[in-house]
Structures are given as C-alpha cells and as structure tokens.
Amino acid sequence: MVGVGRVRKRDRGDRPWTVSVALPGSILSNAQSEVLRTYVAGSVARTLAIFEVDEVVVFDDSAEDKPSDDTLELLLKYLETPQYLRRHLFPMEARLRNVGLLNPLDAPHHLREREYLRWREGVVVEHGFKRGGQGSSSWNSFRGHEENRLRNTIESNFADVGWREPVHFGGKKERIGTRVTIDFGSCPNRPIKDGMLTGRDEPRRSAGLYWGYRVRRAGKLSTVFENCPFKSGYDFVVGTSERGRSVEDANLSVGPFRHLLVVFGGVKGIEHAASVDEVLVERGIGEDVSTGEIFDEYVNT
C-alpha cells in the first residue's frame, strides 16, 4: 500500500488554479545525439512535475516546422504517462529508444500496482482484457498498434488501470484506447472491480493532488495564447528573456491569477520567436513595439 507520508504530501485540499509553461521544441536542437535529446526532454519533464505544472505548450520558433518540435512533444507525453499505460498509447519507435535511461517522474498519478488512491489513470480496453494473459484479449495482442486502429472504433466501459483485471466504469462508454481517469469514490486498500469515469482535473480540483501535465502543440508563439484550453484564457502571462527585468527586482510581482502561463524562449530567445511569427510581426512586435509588451511581466531568470 502507499505510504502514509506520501498520501499526506499529496492531499492538500482543493486547487482551482493552474500553471502552464510554453517552450519551443528547438531546445533539443543543440543536443548532438538521440541520447542527449532524450536526457534534455527528461530534465524538462522532471522539472514540470517537481513544480506541479498542469500544461506544457510546445511551439515552433523557426521559419519552418522542425522535427525537434515533434520529438519534444512525443517525449514529454510519454514521460507523463503512467508506466503501465505506455504500451497501450505509444508504439515503440527510434525516438523512444533511450527513455529507459531516465529516472521515473514518480508523480502522484504514477501509481504502482499495490499503491492506492481514490483515483487512477487508465486506458479503455475490451471486456475480458487481462494483463499478461493469453489469447485475443491479452496484453501482448493488445499492444499491436496496427490492430488497435481497428479496435479504436469500438466502445467499451472497461479500463486497464494497472491491475491484473480491468475495472468497469459507470457513465458513457469510451473508445478503446482512450486514456481516462477513474474515480473509486474512496481510497481502496485492494484492487476493486468498479469505478466511475471522471475528469482528469478532478484530483487537482477536489483534493489538490498534482495529476500530471497535459501537452499541447502550438504553431508559432501567437497561437500559444490563441488556443488556450481554458474558457477565460490565461489571466497572467510571464515572458522570460535576458532583456527582461531581474527576478530580484523589488517591484516585480505576480498578480492574482487563475491560469498562469510562463513562456520560455529557445537558444535564440523569445524575441526571435516573435520575429518569425507573422501575426506578431503584423502587429509591429519587435520593431515598433517591444516583445515584452505582449506579457504581463517580462523577467530575466
């Protein structure tokens, strides 16, 4: 069972606010090998988890889409996913070849088989699925991703949550292969058979538990703001640049917020990201207007 200290660390009451981070995929560009690129992405993922970031936005700060944008997005998604769900969601490929070298995030939602909380992450599976079993519903056959494309048109109300047997969840059926969050109503002390489908943000909202980060892909810098998933948008935005003011400035303050966004530039800085964004260029950003004007605070970290 999960240790008492670990539960106390996570159970801190409700947390209605969120923190988002935006950064360009080009941060991997200076890494000279697949191993180093994996390590960089792993360091980013671990930092996001340590500081309990809820959303990370990967944007493009180059004139054209770069493979590094796709690579960073893939690695961050993979590392955020609980280990027992990864084979469901990610076919093995060259860019994931070195992920085994990284330390686990050990985030609260990365539960081991005999660790128990009220919620668990799962993936919708067919009825009769068994981990390590034999036959059409076994783990080995399920991980064939070509076959999964056909199965993903089928709906089910069973989910693999890392236990030997899948759990049945109430509510509407979901497509096989969909990631879901299951609410067991209370913290179980053993695997149980039934739960309810709930929102992925529910552990954070109702119990203050950090439940991982979502990864969103954006185009250029301006689309980071335009495609915000929150209805009210980001209500406080911080940009980071060597041209910003020092974080030790006594007048620097982060005002009250519900959805905070912190934007990091790549090797060439946020100013470069703005200069290759046609939308921002048309608004005069970088020439007539300082890049810092698009942020509530512009800081040198």
C-alpha positions, 0 to 999 in steps of 0.5 A: 500500500502507499505510504502514509507520508506520501498520501499526506504530501499529496492531499492538500485540499482543493486547487482551482488554479493552474500553471502552464509553461510554453517552450519551443521544441528547438531546445533539443536542437543543440543536443548532438545525439538521440541520447542527449535529446532524450536526457534534455526532454527528461530534465524538462519533464522532471522539472514540470512535475517537481513544480506541479505544472498542469500544461506544457505548450510546445511551439515552433520558433523557426521559419519552418516546422522542425522535427525537434518540435515533434520529438519534444512533444512525443517525449514529454507525453510519454514521460507523463504517462503512467508506466503501465499505460505506455504500451497501450498509447505509444508504439515503440519507435527510434525516438523512444529508444533511450527513455529507459535511461531516465529516472521515473517522474514518480508523480502522484498519478504514477501509481504502482500496482499495490499503491492506492488512491481514490483515483487512477489513470487508465486506458479503455480496453475490451471486456475480458482484457487481462494483463499478461494473459493469453489469447485475443484479449491479452496484453501482448495482442493488445499492444499491436498498434496496427490492430488497435486502429481497428479496435479504436472504433469500438466502445467499451466501459472497461479500463486497464488501470494497472491491475491484473483485471480491468475495472468497469466504469459507470457513465458513457462508454469510451473508445478503446484506447482512450486514456481516462481517469477513474474515480473509486469514490474512496481510497481502496486498500485492494484492487476493486472491480468498479469505478466511475469515469471522471475528469482528469482535473478532478484530483487537482480540483477536489483534493489538490493532488498534482495529476500530471501535465497535459501537452499541447502543440502550438504553431508559432508563439501567437497561437500559444495564447490563441488556443488556450484550453481554458474558457477565460484564457490565461489571466497572467502571462510571464515572458522570460528573456535576458532583456527582461527585468531581474527576478530580484527586482523589488517591484516585480510581482505576480498578480492574482491569477487563475491560469498562469502561463510562463513562456520560455524562449529557445537558444535564440530567445523569445524575441526571435520567436516573435520575429518569425511569427507573422501575426506578431510581426503584423502587429509591429512586435519587435520593431515598433513595439517591444516583445515584452509588451505582449506579457504581463511581466517580462523577467530575466531568470 
